[in-house]
């Protein structure tokens, strides 16, 4: 069984991980908004417009997938925090 101090440290680490993942999600949301703006600002008269639009769309897809993964990791960190809290309640 984990020592009480180890358990407290693990709970703090899980909470910090969740906080950092929430911050990362916020930053990725901002990146998605910037990519949307870049797509709308593309000069469609430019010969490279199609290429730029495809590059932006590809990058947006990558960022959106990363954002989804961050959500999954944040949910996992939250679940770990809940499990650690339950363990702490059972400590003598």
N, C-alpha and C positions, 0 to 999 in steps of 0.2 A: 504494500500500500504506500502511496505517496505521503511524504511528510507534509504537514500543514503549510510550511513555508514554501515547499516546492509547488504545492497546489495553488497557493496564492500567486506565486510567480507565473505559473502557467495561465491562470485566469487573466492576469494583467497582460501577458503576451498575446493572448487570444483577443482581448479587447483592443489592444494597440493594433494588431493586425487588421481587425475589422475597421478601425478608424482610418488606417492608412489606405485600405482598399476603397473605402467610401470617398476619400480624397482623390484617389486615382480615378474613380468612376466620374467624379465631378470634372476632372481635367479632361478625360476622354469625351465627355459630353460637350465640353467647350471646343475640343478639336473637331468633333462632328459638325458643330455649328459653323466653324470656320471653313471646313471643307464644303459645306452647303453654300456658304457665301462665295467661295472661290468658284464653284460650279456655275453659280448665277452670274458671276462677274466675267466669265470667259468671253473673250472677243470672238463672236461667232463668224466674223468676217476674216479672221486670221486663217491661213492655210493649215496651221497646226491645231486648230480648235478641236477637231474630233479627237486627236491624240491626247490633248490636254484634258478633255472631258473624260476620256476613258481612264487616264491615269488618276484623275481625281476620284472617279467612281470606284476604281480598284482600291485606292487608298482608303476611301470611306468604308468600303466593305471590310477591309482588314481591321480598321479601328472599331467598327461595329462588332466584329467577332471578338476582338480583344475586350471590348466593353462587356459583352455577354459572359466571357470567361471570368472577368473581374467580379461580376455579380455572383457567379457560381462560387468563387473563392470566398467572397464575403459571407455568403450563406453558410459555407462550411465553417468559417471562423466563428460565426454566430452559434452554430450547432455545437462546436467544440466548447465554446463558453458555457452553454447550457449544461452540457455533460459535466464539465468541471465544477459548475455550481452544485450540481446534484451530488457529485463526489464529496464536495466540501461539506454539504449538509450531513453526510453519513460519517464524517470524521468524528472520532471520539473526542 
